[in-house]
């Protein structure tokens, strides 16, 4: 083991020792007044959560990204921790321009001055995985160039090896590891991180979002320059604008933001719930307002897919929330989630119903992201683990709520959800050409096989050979087991009766004795003792053989 690897293990062990005994995996502990339960959480929990985020930040890019992923797991972490991790800063010191030049020229196979007419040495921003520079191509196009940090792949690979070892041991040996599925969580994290390290995938995400937003006039996505993009260098169109978070009340007064907000909200709902594409990090800092009043979507490195089953269930969940149907919300969440130890279905249903009724009571101010986040948190508290996509959708909609309400405080998310989700649900009922063709092929095969199968069934019926096979309990084995139990009980009763009879006969006077005791009584007593020993040995040997056979069968089934 190298010294750097040992150092990573030491850093991770120190982190676990510092926070592993705190109530980190506890979910939300709130009383009926919405106040944190100080009996289960320390008074300085917020400060401890901030220290946790700071420690992750100091440990490097892998742990910064892990903190960003954990900030979406409202079912696993208390509110103070998810809030602190949300504010986790992915900004670090920039690396020297000489290294930037070397990486760009190596990746593009040409000198910077031969590819770009201008290339700024000062970065616009520097993050844990890479940094961004302004440039102008030889054709005069204004672009930004995202350059990956040197050696960041090796660092992340070594960190992931350490995390995999620790998570594997924790899942095997600890209750928390098994209960919270640390292995599955790490697999999701690895998949997300590998995607972010390949800038070609981000370029594909940009192209996909350009296609998805082409019918929305007020939304713009920077176009990648594929000829100048590799796994470690991403060149894309530069878009002038101001971050949503930089716009104050006076600046907003000069903008007509209502149409932009409505279109952005409708676009995101349709992408998530109809197209199954999730921009996992649409926080206000990744949204720009351009000079012509459009909104630009940036940083598409973290894009996830939402399975069709999750899409349909979330659509139904949003409709149930808008209708105030808490019972239906609880049922949908129970179908989506995975129960773990301690799952309390009645308490979960009751709290979900109360939460939804409280949310609906807020009227047009109802925010879908906030409600989904709270539902994920309630699920974790009551022992129901929701799918990761559920938490990510909640986080995305929560960030979207913050951006839209900053741009337009009068925007009513509840009405927008009700209108758009109904349209999305109606569109989901439409069948695609591929689906129609597949159904036609299935119908053709069914029609072709039906006469032959029907004739075969009728022939068997007429000949008295038609049988129905039902998979039920193994009656033969059950009969053998019951017979064995009955035999043991019967033999046990005989032995007991023999011992009692022998004891009673000991008091009968007789001329025939053995060892000074009545011979007949001693014979029966000896028989009973030997029979009891024999029965005990037979039971022990038989049960061991059955247990060994069962283990062998389970091992064969696992293989």
Buried (B, 14 or more C-beta within 10 A) or exposed (E): EEEEEEEBBEBBEEBEEEBEEBBBBBBBBBEEEEEBEEEEBEEEBBEBBBBBBEBBBEBBBBBBBBBBBBBBBBBBBBBBBBBBBBEBEBEBEBBEBEBBBBBBBEBBEEEBEEBBEBBBEEBBEBBBBBBBBBBBBEEEBEBBBBBBBBEBBEBBEBBBEBBBEBBBEBBEEEEEBBBBBBBBBBEBBBEBBBBBBBBBBBBBBBBBBBEBBEEBEBBBBBBBBBEBBBEBBBBBBBBEBEBBBEBEEEEBEEEEBEEBBBBBBBBBBBBBBBBBBBBBBBBBBBBBBBEEBBBBBBBBBBBBEBEEEBBBBBBBBBBBBBEBBBEBBBBBBBEBBEBBEEBBEEEBBBBBBEBBEBBBEEEEEBBBBBBBBBBBBBBBBBBBBBBBBBBBBBBBBBBBBBBBBBBBEEBBBBEBBBBBBBEBBEEEEEEEEEEEEEEEEEEEEEEEEEEEEEEEEEEEEEEEEEEEEEEEEEEEEEEEEEEEEEEBEEBBEEBEEBBEBBEEBBEEEEEEEEEEBBBBBBEBBEBBBEBBEEBEEEEEEEEEEEEEEEEEEEEEEEE
